Amino acid sequence: MTTGAFTTWSDLARTMQDDLASGNWRTVHSYSVGGPAPCTLQYRSLPEFMALLAMVEARAAQESAPDFNGQLMVVTRGGF
C-alpha cells in the first residue's frame, strides 16, 4: 500500500515520523515521490524503513537550507 501524494521532503519526513510513532509503518510499505523523476520508495522491514527515513530527513534538511534551488533528485544506493 502506498500513502499520500508527495509535496515536499519535509512533509514526507513528517508523514513517515507519524507512521513510525503510530505503528503504521507496518502496513504502508511504500511512499510515492513526485517531481521531475517520480518514483516509489519501498521498504520491507523496520531497518529499511529507518534507513529510508534517514534519507528523507536528509533531503528535508537540504530543502530547508537557505541556498535551496527548488529541486532534489532521488538517488539511492539500492534497496528502496
Secondary structure, 3 states (H helix, E strand, C coil): CEECCCCCHHHHHHHHHHHHHHCCHHHHCEEEECCCCCEEEECCCHHHHHHHHHHHHHHHHHHCCCCCCCCCCCCCCCCC
